[in-house]
Amino acid sequence: MPDDLLGLRGQAAVLAAGHVSSRELVGAALDRIQATQSTLNAFRRLRPEAALAEADEADRRLGAGERLPLLGVPIAIKDDTDLAGEPTAFGARGDFPPQATDSEMVRKLKSAGAVIVGKTNTPEFGQWPFTEGPAFGVTRNPWNLDHTPGGSSGGAAAAVAAGLVAAAVGSDGAGSVRIPAAWTNLVGIKPQRGRISSAPVAEQFNGLTTFGPLALTVADAALLLDVLSGSAPVDRDRPPLPEEPFLAAAAREPRRLRIGLSVKVPYSGMPARLDPMMRAAVERTGAALAELGHEVVPAEPAYGLLGVIFLPRSLEAIDDWAHRVPDPELLDVRTQANARTGRMLRPLLLASRAAEPASRWRIGRIFRSVDVLLAPTTAVPPPRVGELNRATSWETDQAIVAACPFTWPWNVLGWPAVNVPAGLTPAGLPMGAQLMGPANSESLLISLAGQLERAQRWYERRPGWRADAASSAA
């Protein structure tokens, strides 16, 4: 079996058993990445020499009998994350200096033995649900190269879906893990705020953004979440520890649940309509959950004007990032406009944070009548490359809200959500649905997603465009 089909746990297992070396796995991953950069374009930075040296060290440790969850396994991170010796450009143009130290999330990956092969593409400052930009070009969807894999963790999702790596870490500030997971047939977890440390900073994007895993299966995503979880003293939010490892939750059958099916578009000030194909996909997911013994009922959270407290936090963070680049004149004109708006909205930042508890109470009342919410992850299937990438901020915002209006509320609330694959369109493009829970409900969501995966086996669907085929052609 090709190593890219083994998944994260499978690769860790064959390494521990001595059936393959880390150098072989890492070398094969690097070969696939390099062979597909001209087409898929998933990576902003590759570190072949460093990764192979780390693979050799992993082989030495494995040979000495050491065992760690990901010892010797190749993995990718998003280019918004500090990795010592590499720049953090976050999708922007410019001559960025290499970082002196690892972020806490990277430290945890390395402590688990993972070999980071490179940093994946993301749109400028992660602003958009497509992965395109003048700094790196266009990242494409391995299910159909004419379509976007989504964003902002689009490079990470494309890399996993294409089999370049078995799993990757993305970040989710308004759906940026869940959206590309939905459009590439992956499991994507947005955990509880603070579950994965933001160190060296107290929080990302004023608390909107969390890191999260992208993987082919629920168990692989859960294992990666176990590896990444844990707080540091600097973190503003420090959720309680789970009662069991998330990997154990993925294998455990959940109790019978009352699941609320929600298809109402949260109000965001711009028009959006749920595509009938997407509605049908989510309803099929609801029917599958009912067949598993759960009660599925209509339910709509009272979102209210939640977007009013989202924008100051999001746009102020864009302005913050705009001050970190070597040359602000190289930023996209839409980024510059958003940064200006962020500066204007900065006086509202404290008020928007203060409004969050009331929003949690209002929206959280839905969990008095249901245990979990099931909703679309996106309003439409994967758009074509360039379709959402408009000339002005206003035009782009209208396009992205119409395509992706469902994920951002859970970033404001800080609560967990999991994208699960929801089938393919007649054209063979992936669709997704999200399982959404109250505070600290990752274990429940992962258990439910694992049960659904065992029934639906979505990981057996793979794109016709494959990294190994592209590599052979090259």
Secondary structure as a PSIPRED ss2 file (coil, helix, strand):
# PSIPRED VFORMAT (PSIPRED V4.0)

   1 M C   1.000  0.000  0.000
   2 P C   1.000  0.000  0.000
   3 D H   0.000  1.000  0.000
   4 D H   0.000  1.000  0.000
   5 L H   0.000  1.000  0.000
   6 L C   1.000  0.000  0.000
   7 G H   0.000  1.000  0.000
   8 L H   0.000  1.000  0.000
   9 R H   0.000  1.000  0.000
  10 G H   0.000  1.000  0.000
  11 Q H   0.000  1.000  0.000
  12 A H   0.000  1.000  0.000
  13 A H   0.000  1.000  0.000
  14 V H   0.000  1.000  0.000
  15 L H   0.000  1.000  0.000
  16 A H   0.000  1.000  0.000
  17 A C   1.000  0.000  0.000
  18 G C   1.000  0.000  0.000
  19 H C   1.000  0.000  0.000
  20 V C   1.000  0.000  0.000
  21 S C   1.000  0.000  0.000
  22 S H   0.000  1.000  0.000
  23 R H   0.000  1.000  0.000
  24 E H   0.000  1.000  0.000
  25 L H   0.000  1.000  0.000
  26 V H   0.000  1.000  0.000
  27 G H   0.000  1.000  0.000
  28 A H   0.000  1.000  0.000
  29 A H   0.000  1.000  0.000
  30 L H   0.000  1.000  0.000
  31 D H   0.000  1.000  0.000
  32 R H   0.000  1.000  0.000
  33 I H   0.000  1.000  0.000
  34 Q H   0.000  1.000  0.000
  35 A H   0.000  1.000  0.000
  36 T H   0.000  1.000  0.000
  37 Q C   1.000  0.000  0.000
  38 S C   1.000  0.000  0.000
  39 T C   1.000  0.000  0.000
  40 L C   1.000  0.000  0.000
  41 N C   1.000  0.000  0.000
  42 A C   1.000  0.000  0.000
  43 F E   0.000  0.000  1.000
  44 R E   0.000  0.000  1.000
  45 R E   0.000  0.000  1.000
  46 L E   0.000  0.000  1.000
  47 R C   1.000  0.000  0.000
  48 P H   0.000  1.000  0.000
  49 E H   0.000  1.000  0.000
  50 A H   0.000  1.000  0.000
  51 A H   0.000  1.000  0.000
  52 L H   0.000  1.000  0.000
  53 A H   0.000  1.000  0.000
  54 E H   0.000  1.000  0.000
  55 A H   0.000  1.000  0.000
  56 D H   0.000  1.000  0.000
  57 E H   0.000  1.000  0.000
  58 A H   0.000  1.000  0.000
  59 D H   0.000  1.000  0.000
  60 R H   0.000  1.000  0.000
  61 R H   0.000  1.000  0.000
  62 L H   0.000  1.000  0.000
  63 G H   0.000  1.000  0.000
  64 A C   1.000  0.000  0.000
  65 G C   1.000  0.000  0.000
  66 E C   1.000  0.000  0.000
  67 R C   1.000  0.000  0.000
  68 L C   1.000  0.000  0.000
  69 P C   1.000  0.000  0.000
  70 L C   1.000  0.000  0.000
  71 L C   1.000  0.000  0.000
  72 G C   1.000  0.000  0.000
  73 V C   1.000  0.000  0.000
  74 P E   0.000  0.000  1.000
  75 I E   0.000  0.000  1.000
  76 A E   0.000  0.000  1.000
  77 I E   0.000  0.000  1.000
  78 K E   0.000  0.000  1.000
  79 D C   1.000  0.000  0.000
  80 D C   1.000  0.000  0.000
  81 T C   1.000  0.000  0.000
  82 D C   1.000  0.000  0.000
  83 L C   1.000  0.000  0.000
  84 A E   0.000  0.000  1.000
  85 G C   1.000  0.000  0.000
  86 E C   1.000  0.000  0.000
  87 P C   1.000  0.000  0.000
  88 T C   1.000  0.000  0.000
  89 A C   1.000  0.000  0.000
  90 F C   1.000  0.000  0.000
  91 G C   1.000  0.000  0.000
  92 A C   1.000  0.000  0.000
  93 R C   1.000  0.000  0.000
  94 G C   1.000  0.000  0.000
  95 D C   1.000  0.000  0.000
  96 F C   1.000  0.000  0.000
  97 P C   1.000  0.000  0.000
  98 P C   1.000  0.000  0.000
  99 Q E   0.000  0.000  1.000
 100 A C   1.000  0.000  0.000
 101 T C   1.000  0.000  0.000
 102 D C   1.000  0.000  0.000
 103 S C   1.000  0.000  0.000
 104 E H   0.000  1.000  0.000
 105 M H   0.000  1.000  0.000
 106 V H   0.000  1.000  0.000
 107 R H   0.000  1.000  0.000
 108 K H   0.000  1.000  0.000
 109 L H   0.000  1.000  0.000
 110 K H   0.000  1.000  0.000
 111 S H   0.000  1.000  0.000
 112 A C   1.000  0.000  0.000
 113 G C   1.000  0.000  0.000
 114 A C   1.000  0.000  0.000
 115 V E   0.000  0.000  1.000
 116 I E   0.000  0.000  1.000
 117 V E   0.000  0.000  1.000
 118 G E   0.000  0.000  1.000
 119 K E   0.000  0.000  1.000
 120 T E   0.000  0.000  1.000
 121 N C   1.000  0.000  0.000
 122 T C   1.000  0.000  0.000
 123 P C   1.000  0.000  0.000
 124 E H   0.000  1.000  0.000
 125 F H   0.000  1.000  0.000
 126 G H   0.000  1.000  0.000
 127 Q C   1.000  0.000  0.000
 128 W C   1.000  0.000  0.000
 129 P C   1.000  0.000  0.000
 130 F C   1.000  0.000  0.000
 131 T C   1.000  0.000  0.000
 132 E E   0.000  0.000  1.000
 133 G E   0.000  0.000  1.000
 134 P C   1.000  0.000  0.000
 135 A C   1.000  0.000  0.000
 136 F C   1.000  0.000  0.000
 137 G E   0.000  0.000  1.000
 138 V E   0.000  0.000  1.000
 139 T C   1.000  0.000  0.000
 140 R C   1.000  0.000  0.000
 141 N E   0.000  0.000  1.000
 142 P C   1.000  0.000  0.000
 143 W C   1.000  0.000  0.000
 144 N E   0.000  0.000  1.000
 145 L C   1.000  0.000  0.000
 146 D C   1.000  0.000  0.000
 147 H E   0.000  0.000  1.000
 148 T C   1.000  0.000  0.000
 149 P C   1.000  0.000  0.000
 150 G C   1.000  0.000  0.000
 151 G C   1.000  0.000  0.000
 152 S C   1.000  0.000  0.000
 153 S C   1.000  0.000  0.000
 154 G H   0.000  1.000  0.000
 155 G H   0.000  1.000  0.000
 156 A H   0.000  1.000  0.000
 157 A H   0.000  1.000  0.000
 158 A H   0.000  1.000  0.000
 159 A H   0.000  1.000  0.000
 160 V H   0.000  1.000  0.000
 161 A H   0.000  1.000  0.000
 162 A C   1.000  0.000  0.000
 163 G C   1.000  0.000  0.000
 164 L C   1.000  0.000  0.000
 165 V C   1.000  0.000  0.000
 166 A C   1.000  0.000  0.000
 167 A E   0.000  0.000  1.000
 168 A E   0.000  0.000  1.000
 169 V E   0.000  0.000  1.000
 170 G E   0.000  0.000  1.000
 171 S E   0.000  0.000  1.000
 172 D E   0.000  0.000  1.000
 173 G C   1.000  0.000  0.000
 174 A C   1.000  0.000  0.000
 175 G C   1.000  0.000  0.000
 176 S C   1.000  0.000  0.000
 177 V C   1.000  0.000  0.000
 178 R H   0.000  1.000  0.000
 179 I H   0.000  1.000  0.000
 180 P H   0.000  1.000  0.000
 181 A H   0.000  1.000  0.000
 182 A H   0.000  1.000  0.000
 183 W C   1.000  0.000  0.000
 184 T C   1.000  0.000  0.000
 185 N C   1.000  0.000  0.000
 186 L C   1.000  0.000  0.000
 187 V E   0.000  0.000  1.000
 188 G E   0.000  0.000  1.000
 189 I E   0.000  0.000  1.000
 190 K E   0.000  0.000  1.000
 191 P C   1.000  0.000  0.000
 192 Q C   1.000  0.000  0.000
 193 R C   1.000  0.000  0.000
 194 G C   1.000  0.000  0.000
 195 R C   1.000  0.000  0.000
 196 I E   0.000  0.000  1.000
 197 S C   1.000  0.000  0.000
 198 S C   1.000  0.000  0.000
 199 A C   1.000  0.000  0.000
 200 P C   1.000  0.000  0.000
 201 V C   1.000  0.000  0.000
 202 A C   1.000  0.000  0.000
 203 E C   1.000  0.000  0.000
 204 Q E   0.000  0.000  1.000
 205 F H   0.000  1.000  0.000
 206 N H   0.000  1.000  0.000
 207 G H   0.000  1.000  0.000
 208 L C   1.000  0.000  0.000
 209 T E   0.000  0.000  1.000
 210 T E   0.000  0.000  1.000
 211 F E   0.000  0.000  1.000
 212 G E   0.000  0.000  1.000
 213 P E   0.000  0.000  1.000
 214 L E   0.000  0.000  1.000
 215 A E   0.000  0.000  1.000
 216 L C   1.000  0.000  0.000
 217 T C   1.000  0.000  0.000
 218 V H   0.000  1.000  0.000
 219 A H   0.000  1.000  0.000
 220 D H   0.000  1.000  0.000
 221 A H   0.000  1.000  0.000
 222 A H   0.000  1.000  0.000
 223 L H   0.000  1.000  0.000
 224 L H   0.000  1.000  0.000
 225 L H   0.000  1.000  0.000
 226 D H   0.000  1.000  0.000
 227 V H   0.000  1.000  0.000
 228 L H   0.000  1.000  0.000
 229 S E   0.000  0.000  1.000
 230 G E   0.000  0.000  1.000
 231 S C   1.000  0.000  0.000
 232 A C   1.000  0.000  0.000
 233 P C   1.000  0.000  0.000
 234 V C   1.000  0.000  0.000
 235 D C   1.000  0.000  0.000
 236 R C   1.000  0.000  0.000
 237 D C   1.000  0.000  0.000
 238 R C   1.000  0.000  0.000
 239 P C   1.000  0.000  0.000
 240 P C   1.000  0.000  0.000
 241 L C   1.000  0.000  0.000
 242 P C   1.000  0.000  0.000
 243 E C   1.000  0.000  0.000
 244 E C   1.000  0.000  0.000
 245 P C   1.000  0.000  0.000
 246 F H   0.000  1.000  0.000
 247 L H   0.000  1.000  0.000
 248 A H   0.000  1.000  0.000
 249 A H   0.000  1.000  0.000
 250 A H   0.000  1.000  0.000
 251 A H   0.000  1.000  0.000
 252 R C   1.000  0.000  0.000
 253 E C   1.000  0.000  0.000
 254 P C   1.000  0.000  0.000
 255 R C   1.000  0.000  0.000
 256 R C   1.000  0.000  0.000
 257 L C   1.000  0.000  0.000
 258 R E   0.000  0.000  1.000
 259 I E   0.000  0.000  1.000
 260 G E   0.000  0.000  1.000
 261 L E   0.000  0.000  1.000
 262 S C   1.000  0.000  0.000
 263 V C   1.000  0.000  0.000
 264 K C   1.000  0.000  0.000
 265 V C   1.000  0.000  0.000
 266 P C   1.000  0.000  0.000
 267 Y C   1.000  0.000  0.000
 268 S C   1.000  0.000  0.000
 269 G C   1.000  0.000  0.000
 270 M C   1.000  0.000  0.000
 271 P C   1.000  0.000  0.000
 272 A C   1.000  0.000  0.000
 273 R C   1.000  0.000  0.000
 274 L C   1.000  0.000  0.000
 275 D C   1.000  0.000  0.000
 276 P H   0.000  1.000  0.000
 277 M H   0.000  1.000  0.000
 278 M H   0.000  1.000  0.000
 279 R H   0.000  1.000  0.000
 280 A H   0.000  1.000  0.000
 281 A H   0.000  1.000  0.000
 282 V H   0.000  1.000  0.000
 283 E H   0.000  1.000  0.000
 284 R H   0.000  1.000  0.000
 285 T H   0.000  1.000  0.000
 286 G H   0.000  1.000  0.000
 287 A H   0.000  1.000  0.000
 288 A H   0.000  1.000  0.000
 289 L H   0.000  1.000  0.000
 290 A H   0.000  1.000  0.000
 291 E H   0.000  1.000  0.000
 292 L C   1.000  0.000  0.000
 293 G C   1.000  0.000  0.000
 294 H C   1.000  0.000  0.000
 295 E E   0.000  0.000  1.000
 296 V E   0.000  0.000  1.000
 297 V E   0.000  0.000  1.000
 298 P E   0.000  0.000  1.000
 299 A C   1.000  0.000  0.000
 300 E C   1.000  0.000  0.000
 301 P C   1.000  0.000  0.000
 302 A C   1.000  0.000  0.000
 303 Y C   1.000  0.000  0.000
 304 G C   1.000  0.000  0.000
 305 L C   1.000  0.000  0.000
 306 L C   1.000  0.000  0.000
 307 G H   0.000  1.000  0.000
 308 V H   0.000  1.000  0.000
 309 I H   0.000  1.000  0.000
 310 F H   0.000  1.000  0.000
 311 L H   0.000  1.000  0.000
 312 P H   0.000  1.000  0.000
 313 R H   0.000  1.000  0.000
 314 S H   0.000  1.000  0.000
 315 L H   0.000  1.000  0.000
 316 E H   0.000  1.000  0.000
 317 A H   0.000  1.000  0.000
 318 I H   0.000  1.000  0.000
 319 D H   0.000  1.000  0.000
 320 D H   0.000  1.000  0.000
 321 W H   0.000  1.000  0.000
 322 A H   0.000  1.000  0.000
 323 H C   1.000  0.000  0.000
 324 R C   1.000  0.000  0.000
 325 V C   1.000  0.000  0.000
 326 P C   1.000  0.000  0.000
 327 D C   1.000  0.000  0.000
 328 P H   0.000  1.000  0.000
 329 E H   0.000  1.000  0.000
 330 L H   0.000  1.000  0.000
 331 L C   1.000  0.000  0.000
 332 D C   1.000  0.000  0.000
 333 V H   0.000  1.000  0.000
 334 R H   0.000  1.000  0.000
 335 T H   0.000  1.000  0.000
 336 Q H   0.000  1.000  0.000
 337 A H   0.000  1.000  0.000
 338 N H   0.000  1.000  0.000
 339 A H   0.000  1.000  0.000
 340 R H   0.000  1.000  0.000
 341 T H   0.000  1.000  0.000
 342 G H   0.000  1.000  0.000
 343 R H   0.000  1.000  0.000
 344 M H   0.000  1.000  0.000
 345 L H   0.000  1.000  0.000
 346 R H   0.000  1.000  0.000
 347 P H   0.000  1.000  0.000
 348 L H   0.000  1.000  0.000
 349 L H   0.000  1.000  0.000
 350 L H   0.000  1.000  0.000
 351 A H   0.000  1.000  0.000
 352 S H   0.000  1.000  0.000
 353 R H   0.000  1.000  0.000
 354 A H   0.000  1.000  0.000
 355 A C   1.000  0.000  0.000
 356 E H   0.000  1.000  0.000
 357 P H   0.000  1.000  0.000
 358 A H   0.000  1.000  0.000
 359 S H   0.000  1.000  0.000
 360 R H   0.000  1.000  0.000
 361 W H   0.000  1.000  0.000
 362 R H   0.000  1.000  0.000
 363 I H   0.000  1.000  0.000
 364 G H   0.000  1.000  0.000
 365 R H   0.000  1.000  0.000
 366 I H   0.000  1.000  0.000
 367 F H   0.000  1.000  0.000
 368 R H   0.000  1.000  0.000
 369 S C   1.000  0.000  0.000
 370 V C   1.000  0.000  0.000
 371 D C   1.000  0.000  0.000
 372 V E   0.000  0.000  1.000
 373 L E   0.000  0.000  1.000
 374 L E   0.000  0.000  1.000
 375 A E   0.000  0.000  1.000
 376 P E   0.000  0.000  1.000
 377 T C   1.000  0.000  0.000
 378 T C   1.000  0.000  0.000
 379 A C   1.000  0.000  0.000
 380 V C   1.000  0.000  0.000
 381 P C   1.000  0.000  0.000
 382 P C   1.000  0.000  0.000
 383 P C   1.000  0.000  0.000
 384 R E   0.000  0.000  1.000
 385 V C   1.000  0.000  0.000
 386 G C   1.000  0.000  0.000
 387 E C   1.000  0.000  0.000
 388 L C   1.000  0.000  0.000
 389 N C   1.000  0.000  0.000
 390 R C   1.000  0.000  0.000
 391 A C   1.000  0.000  0.000
 392 T C   1.000  0.000  0.000
 393 S H   0.000  1.000  0.000
 394 W H   0.000  1.000  0.000
 395 E H   0.000  1.000  0.000
 396 T H   0.000  1.000  0.000
 397 D H   0.000  1.000  0.000
 398 Q H   0.000  1.000  0.000
 399 A H   0.000  1.000  0.000
 400 I H   0.000  1.000  0.000
 401 V H   0.000  1.000  0.000
 402 A H   0.000  1.000  0.000
 403 A H   0.000  1.000  0.000
 404 C C   1.000  0.000  0.000
 405 P C   1.000  0.000  0.000
 406 F C   1.000  0.000  0.000
 407 T C   1.000  0.000  0.000
 408 W C   1.000  0.000  0.000
 409 P H   0.000  1.000  0.000
 410 W H   0.000  1.000  0.000
 411 N H   0.000  1.000  0.000
 412 V H   0.000  1.000  0.000
 413 L H   0.000  1.000  0.000
 414 G C   1.000  0.000  0.000
 415 W C   1.000  0.000  0.000
 416 P C   1.000  0.000  0.000
 417 A E   0.000  0.000  1.000
 418 V E   0.000  0.000  1.000
 419 N E   0.000  0.000  1.000
 420 V E   0.000  0.000  1.000
 421 P E   0.000  0.000  1.000
 422 A E   0.000  0.000  1.000
 423 G E   0.000  0.000  1.000
 424 L E   0.000  0.000  1.000
 425 T C   1.000  0.000  0.000
 426 P C   1.000  0.000  0.000
 427 A C   1.000  0.000  0.000
 428 G C   1.000  0.000  0.000
 429 L C   1.000  0.000  0.000
 430 P E   0.000  0.000  1.000
 431 M E   0.000  0.000  1.000
 432 G E   0.000  0.000  1.000
 433 A E   0.000  0.000  1.000
 434 Q E   0.000  0.000  1.000
 435 L E   0.000  0.000  1.000
 436 M E   0.000  0.000  1.000
 437 G C   1.000  0.000  0.000
 438 P C   1.000  0.000  0.000
 439 A C   1.000  0.000  0.000
 440 N C   1.000  0.000  0.000
 441 S C   1.000  0.000  0.000
 442 E H   0.000  1.000  0.000
 443 S H   0.000  1.000  0.000
 444 L H   0.000  1.000  0.000
 445 L H   0.000  1.000  0.000
 446 I H   0.000  1.000  0.000
 447 S H   0.000  1.000  0.000
 448 L H   0.000  1.000  0.000
 449 A H   0.000  1.000  0.000
 450 G H   0.000  1.000  0.000
 451 Q H   0.000  1.000  0.000
 452 L H   0.000  1.000  0.000
 453 E H   0.000  1.000  0.000
 454 R H   0.000  1.000  0.000
 455 A H   0.000  1.000  0.000
 456 Q H   0.000  1.000  0.000
 457 R C   1.000  0.000  0.000
 458 W H   0.000  1.000  0.000
 459 Y H   0.000  1.000  0.000
 460 E H   0.000  1.000  0.000
 461 R C   1.000  0.000  0.000
 462 R C   1.000  0.000  0.000
 463 P C   1.000  0.000  0.000
 464 G C   1.000  0.000  0.000
 465 W C   1.000  0.000  0.000
 466 R C   1.000  0.000  0.000
 467 A H   0.000  1.000  0.000
 468 D H   0.000  1.000  0.000
 469 A H   0.000  1.000  0.000
 470 A H   0.000  1.000  0.000
 471 S H   0.000  1.000  0.000
 472 S H   0.000  1.000  0.000
 473 A H   0.000  1.000  0.000
 474 A C   1.000  0.000  0.000
